Amino acid sequence: MKARIVWHEAVSFVVESGSGHALLVDGAPDQGGCNLGPRPMELILMGLGGCASFDVVTILKKQRQEILDCVCDLEANRADAVPAVFTKIIMHFRISGNNLDASKVARAVALSAEKYCSASRMLEDAGVELSHTVTIN
């Protein structure tokens, strides 16, 4: 896996993935940014949510669950001192579908958190307290 970061202006950068996608990240206005894109730490949080959601949807499809929607809202706390690392993250999954088996949905979220989500495992190994909730709509 590769990435390239190219300085754009002030404290904004074009971040390019090895798979050919790019977006602009920027700092907060109080740190010289222009609010042109997400902050770098927001990308980490978004990556965690994307990784976990990918797992949950994939697992539920393999379990032949008729999933119609998966939303993952994340809340993160950061350390007060520099470096302001994540200290705690809560992932709130809202899963919608037809005739969903609640135990299978809970198991899919648990499997993602405990086994499959590389981002979850990496952050937990770094000392971040991770937890999740699940609501079936």
Secondary structure as UniProt FT lines:
FT   STRAND          3..9
FT   TURN            10..11
FT   STRAND          12..17
FT   TURN            18..19
FT   STRAND          22..25
FT   HELIX           29..31
FT   HELIX           40..62
FT   TURN            63..64
FT   STRAND          66..78
FT   STRAND          86..98
FT   HELIX           102..111
FT   HELIX           112..116
FT   HELIX           118..125
FT   TURN            126..127
FT   STRAND          129..136
//
